[in-house]
Amino acid sequence: MGDWLSLVWGGVVGAGATAVALDYRNFGLRVYDLMVQRSPGGGVDPRFSPDVMRGIFGVLGVGCLAVTGVRAFGMF
């Protein structure tokens, strides 16, 4: 059961990060706005733009999906 849970968790995180990276229906901008609202100290650094955030989430999404794919291939 633990193997399936790690596959589902990796797939959900990878798909969510990819949705932010590709800015599906302005999802990336909404996540960025939420991050700015919730960050302590009155906002994030001005150099941390939505494009930088989308790049970070893109790397995270591709990495999670790749690891999930390798785990799934190893299970069968």
C-alpha positions in Angstrom: 0.0 0.0 0.0 2.9 2.3 0.8 4.2 2.0 -2.8 0.9 3.1 -4.3 0.7 6.1 -1.9 4.1 7.3 -2.9 3.1 7.0 -6.6 -0.1 9.0 -6.1 1.6 11.6 -3.9 4.4 12.1 -6.4 1.9 12.3 -9.3 -0.2 14.9 -7.5 2.7 17.1 -6.6 4.2 16.8 -10.0 1.0 17.6 -11.8 0.3 20.5 -9.5 3.7 22.0 -9.9 3.5 21.5 -13.7 0.1 23.3 -13.7 1.7 26.3 -11.9 4.7 26.2 -14.2 2.6 26.2 -17.3 0.3 28.9 -15.8 -2.8 26.9 -16.7 -5.7 29.4 -16.5 -3.5 31.9 -14.6 -3.1 29.4 -11.8 0.6 30.4 -11.5 -0.3 34.0 -10.9 -2.9 33.1 -8.3 -0.4 31.0 -6.5 2.1 33.9 -6.6 -0.5 36.3 -5.3 -1.3 34.0 -2.5 2.3 33.6 -1.6 2.8 37.4 -1.5 -0.2 37.7 0.8 0.9 35.0 3.2 4.6 35.7 3.4 5.8 37.4 6.6 7.5 40.7 6.4 5.2 42.4 3.9 5.8 40.5 0.7 8.5 38.7 -1.2 11.7 40.1 -2.7 10.9 42.1 -5.9 13.5 40.0 -7.8 11.3 37.0 -7.1 8.9 37.5 -10.0 6.1 35.1 -11.1 8.4 34.0 -13.9 11.1 32.9 -11.4 8.5 31.1 -9.4 7.2 29.3 -12.5 10.7 28.2 -13.4 11.2 26.7 -9.9 7.9 24.9 -10.0 8.7 23.6 -13.5 11.9 22.0 -12.3 10.0 20.6 -9.2 7.2 19.3 -11.4 9.5 17.6 -13.9 11.6 16.1 -11.2 8.6 14.7 -9.3 7.0 13.3 -12.4 10.3 11.7 -13.4 10.8 10.1 -10.0 7.2 8.8 -10.0 7.7 7.3 -13.5 10.8 5.5 -12.4 9.1 4.2 -9.3 6.1 3.0 -11.3 8.4 1.3 -13.9 10.2 -0.4 -11.0 7.0 -1.7 -9.5 5.9 -3.6 -12.6 
